[in-house]
């Protein structure tokens, strides 16, 4: 018994020492920062999810910002830098890109265990990232966006029909937006009708949610993979379950078979992938991975943006009225607005930019140092950031910093007025980058903006959107979601305004 207890104590002691082994890393370099916790690092809520992790990050940002360009923090037991300067954030993403070439999780994903995530350009490193990004970049040209636009329009009309049926009761905005984006990306990628507006639990939407469901188990896996990368690789731990992987692979396979047997020419993302396979001889699993990448980019982040746009328009009726008046003045052809006209509406663009500033879908970015670089902690102190150390860039805090934006908590689309340069002054300053910046800026940005704008257009042209009492006031962030989400949902009323 004594021996057993002793062995347990020794094991626990060894584990504790292992967990805190690096905790003097920043102290030894005279870099300040919050005190980390064993296993949980500097931001415990990222794992415990008892409160929104972005709030913990924001507290650190406000405590040290103005005195330091960055401070030292820990992700579990690994040292990281926490960026406090907009100029430094911009340099990491652009000027010093060669020193921060990769995203954080790129070294934790196993291609064999996760063939879909493992082939996602977001997860790839170095030359492999360049190759995969080069393969897929032509799919997002303006001409391709115009070709996809008609599919977005078609889904928009289905959304209007759906809202007509729901006009007498409140609708949860994120769920509505998810139905819209699921149908759009399913049509563009798999040439499939996801039936989100006609089915209670459409399979593609449910699988999409499971694909992006970062449960507590997912976080545990992430921690384990980071703490014991060699063991994780041997065990072939993956984030995506085999059932979800099989579903999307089968979906892609069926879509290819159906398309190649069809005489109808359809210029969509599937068509691009089929042509890519002919040119580059890529495998079907690579096509499925590209399809899932497009699905992730177009499904979840876009639905977050649409839901918060509707929320702000509902609680700011004067802004909603002004936007509707701009949309109503826009020329249409047979009742439809063209892609080019939609992109030229200045106030719609301002509204979307302000939504992405105040409610960025991703609260932070994390970039891995790939080549050691000296960075200024203060004007009188430089520190070598070693290869492998990640940089946290807190978008949420930077976007809501009063030094960057006047009255930052107010929803004010006029701050991005074309008369004052739109988003350019803020991008140059490094304090506005909802899609990231530099060479690894979100590849699907153009598609996402088009999809979100067309969704907002469809709703505001046909409905007056008002707040429902079921929505929490003030709005609270859901601590259990990886992307920005409202606790309890955003419940709105959609009142028809047809002539």
Protein Blocks (a to p, Z undefined) as FASTA:
>chain_A
ZZmmmmmmmmmmmmmmmmmmmmmmmmmnopacddddehklmmlmlmnopacfklmmmmmm
mmmgojambdcddehjaccdddfbfklmmmmmmmmmmmmmbcfklmmpcfklmmmlmmgm
klpgcjlmmmmmmmmmmmmgfklmmmmmmmmmmmmmmmmmmmmmmmmpccdfklmmmmmm
mmmmmmmmnopaehlmmcfblfklmmmmmmmmccfklmmmmmmmmmmmmlmmmnopafbd
fklmmmmmmmmmmmmmmmmmpcbdcddfklmmmmmmmmnopafklmmmmmmmmmmmmmmm
mmmmmmmmmmmmmmmmmlmmmmmmmmmmpcceehiacfklmmmmmklmmmmmmmmmmmgf
blbdcdddfbdcdddfblmbccdddehiacdddfklmmmgfklpghklbccfklmgfklo
pjmmmmmnopacfkogajklcfklmmmmmmmmmmmmmmmmmpccdddfklccdddddfkb
fbdcdehiaadddddfbZZ
